[in-house]
Amino acid sequence: MSKADEKRREPNFKGAASIIRSKIMKAKEDGSKIQGELSDAWSKVEGCGVNKKAAKDALKLHNMSSEGQQEYLRSLYAMMGEFNIALEVDLVDQAEGEGEEGVVPFPTREREASESALLN
């Protein structure tokens, strides 16, 4: 059978409809259910007093490789400085002892020892 003959093959509307009903419509229903569950969970995150976008960004960072996290965080922190973006500390933060002179430190941790670090 030539390629031209394959393209002229008679359409199988009954088969296509069957696939749509059994696979596509079911997947859309399942997807809608999952989207609803996700939406409910993110609403609960917001109910904890956490900004949803920030929580989603934190999840993306959590799912990155360690190297990806470090590159992203270094760039983000530096760009925040370039745009003069900083957390504004209010009297409640100061009363709770958040940092010195109203500055909340950016979280840091010691680098884990790795082969590449040992070679340097």
N, C-alpha and C positions, 0 to 999 in steps of 0.2 A: 504494500500500500504506500503510495507516495504521500508527501507532506500535503500536497493540494487535496488529495483524497481524504486525508485525516481532518482537514479543516472543513470539508464539506459533509462530514459525518452528520447524520441526523441527530438533532438535539434530543436528549432524554429528559423531558420535562418532569415526568413522573419520578424518575430517580433523583433529580435535583430537588424537587419538592420534598421527597422523603429525607434527604440529607438535611435540608433546612429545618424540617420539623424535628428530626431525631437528634441532630447535633447542634446546629446553630441556635435554635430557639432555646434548647435546654441550657446551653452554655451561657446565653444571655440571661436567663433566669437565675442560674447559679451565680453569675457575675453580679447581678443586681442584689442578690442576697448578701454576697460578700461585701459589696460596697456599702450596704446598709449597716452591716456589722462593724465595718471599719469606721464609718461615720459616727456610729454610736460610741465606739471606743475613743475616737478623737474628741468627741464632745465631753467624755468623762475626763480626758486629759485637761481640757479647758476648765472643767469643773474643779480641778485641783489648783486653779489659779495660775496655770502655765500657758504662755502664749503658744498656740498650736503650731504656727510656722516655725518658731524656735525649736519646739519639740521635734518636729519633722526634720529640721536641719540637724539636730543632735542625733537623730536616728540614722540619717545619711552618713554623718561622720562616724558613728559607731560601726556602720557596715563597710567603711573604707579600710584599706590596708593601713598599717601603721605608718608607712612612708607617705601615703596619700593624706592621712590625717595631719601629719607634721607639716607637709608642704602647704596644705590648705590653711591650717591655723596660723602658721608664720605669715602667710600672705594676708589673711584676714586681719590679724593684729596690726600689721604694718599699714594696711590700707585704712584701718580705723583711725590710726594716727594721722595719716595724710588728710583725711576728711574731718579731722577733729571730732571724732565720734567717741564718746565716753559715757559711762553709766553715771547718771546724776544721782548722787547720794543725798537722801533727805534726812531729816532729823531722826526719824525712826531708825534708819540704817546706822546713823552715828551713835544713837543710844544703845543699839545692839552690838556696837563695837566692830562694825564692818571696816576693816582696814585702818590705816593711819591717815589722818587728815582727810577723811572722807573719800579715800580711794579704795575701791574694791579691786584686789589684785587679780590679774588674769591667772587662771589655774595652770600650774606647772607641775612636773614630776621629774624624777631622775630618769635618765635614759637607761634602758635595759642593756646589759652587756650583750653584745653580739659578736660574731666572728669578725665582721668588718670593723667594729670598734676596737677589737683586740689587735688587729693588724696595723692600725694607725699608730 
